[in-house]
Amino acid sequence: MQTLIIEDEKPSARRLSRLLQKMGMDAAVLLHSVKESIEWFQNNDHPDLIFLDIQLSDGLSFEIFEHVKVKSAIIFTTAYDEYALQAFKLNSIDYLLKPIDEEELEVAVAKYKTLRPKKEELTLDFDDIKKLLVNPLEREFKKRFTAKVGQHLKILNAEEIECFYSKNKGTYAATSDGRNYLLDTTLENLEEDLEPKDFFRVSRKFYVNINHIKDIISYTNSRLKIKLSHFSEQEIIVSRERVKDFKLWLE
């Protein structure tokens, strides 16, 4: 069975490839952009199965299918939530929400092997999927946050925030000028607002900004300790179950 991975985040692509290898599947080709994928499909036999990310570095992966007619089964890999993924349930073998869970990957592959549609039977309507996904894919992550300071509202630019953290049932933003601001939200609600390439939730209590990480130190029980440029309110420890994904995020 020929398998192809189209994913713009190279650490994610390599991790998925390793997971597939553990299952006895070899994804010999890894593609990372719309342009690269179009050129590859125009010059190679199409695979049986594609693991396809939605947003690539140079555009939406649907653009590939506007240039070449692909006759392959597809398992979507995406960072988008259930709202956006309703479309995939009707038009593909399955979808996997990143970071990809190994057991969910095994289920998706087993589903493909059970169904295993013939290439000539595949009639995925990508235009319909695009219409269903317009709103979630076009939304931008927040670049500014507001905090109440006395009778005033303080505007905080996301790039200036070293971390978000919880303390005494409150949620705070720590900025690069060494100040901490109480926000009217929760860490859980922030998840959909933060740019995942910049912010990572290292524990139940912290989101950190990669652009403000000063040092990373080995800590007890296979954990990591993070030092930011100015924040010193609390120790920031990467929880053991998040260490592996944190290291992938750093690459």
Secondary structure, DSSP 4 states (H G I P E B T S, - for coil): --EEEE-S-HHHHHHHHHHHHHTT----EEE-SHHHHHHHHHHSPPPSEEEEESEETTEEGGGGGGTS----EEEEEES--HHHHHHHHHHSSEEEESSPPHHHHHHHHHHHHHH---GGG----HHHHHHHHHHHHH----SEEEEEETTEEEEEEGGGEEEEEEETTEEEEEETTS-EEEESS-HHHHTTTS-TTTEEE-SSSEEEEGGGEEEEEEETTTEEEEEESS--SS-EEE-GGGHHHHHHHH-
